[in-house]
C-alpha cells in the first residue's frame, strides 16, 4: 500500500480534484491515508519477521510450516484496489463542459472527447 500510494501523491498533484479536507483533493487524502496504513503494515511485518526469526532460532529442530497470508489480507488488497478505481478523475468526466468557463480555450479533442452522459 505504501509503495502504491507514494508515487500517486505526485501524480495527483496534476489532477484537478475539488478540495475537501485541509485544502487537499480526495485523491491526495486517500493517498496519505494509504501511506500511513502502509507504514503501519510494514512496521508490523518487520516486527513479525523479527519475532519469527527469534522463535525459529530457539526451536531450530522443529520444522516451520508457512501457511501463507490469512484470507482477509488478499481480500483487503483487492477491495482497496477496486475502491481506488472508482475515484473520478479527468478521464471519467466531461472536462470541457465542467471546466470550460474557467479555461476559455478548452475544447473537445482526442484527449478530452465528448462523453455521453445519457448512458448512466
Residue, then its C-alpha position, 0 to 999 in steps of 0.5 A: x500500500x505504501x509503495x502504491x500510494x507514494x508515487x500517486x501523491x505526485x501524480x495527483x498533484x496534476x489532477x484537478x480534484x475539488x478540495x475537501x479536507x485541509x485544502x487537499x483533493x480526495x485523491x491526495x487524502x486517500x493517498x496519505x491515508x494509504x501511506x500511513x496504513x502502509x507504514x503501519x503494515x510494514x512496521x508490523x511485518x518487520x516486527x513479525x519477521x523479527x519475532x519469527x526469526x527469534x522463535x525459529x532460532x530457539x526451536x531450530x529442530x522443529x520444522x516451520x510450516x508457512x501457511x501463507x497470508x490469512x484470507x482477509x489480507x488478499x481480500x483487503x488488497x483487492x477491495x482497496x484496489x477496486x475502491x481506488x478505481x472508482x475515484x473520478x478523475x479527468x478521464x471519467x468526466x466531461x472536462x470541457x463542459x465542467x471546466x470550460x468557463x474557467x479555461x476559455x480555450x478548452x475544447x473537445x479533442x482526442x484527449x478530452x472527447x465528448x462523453x455521453x452522459x445519457x448512458x448512466 
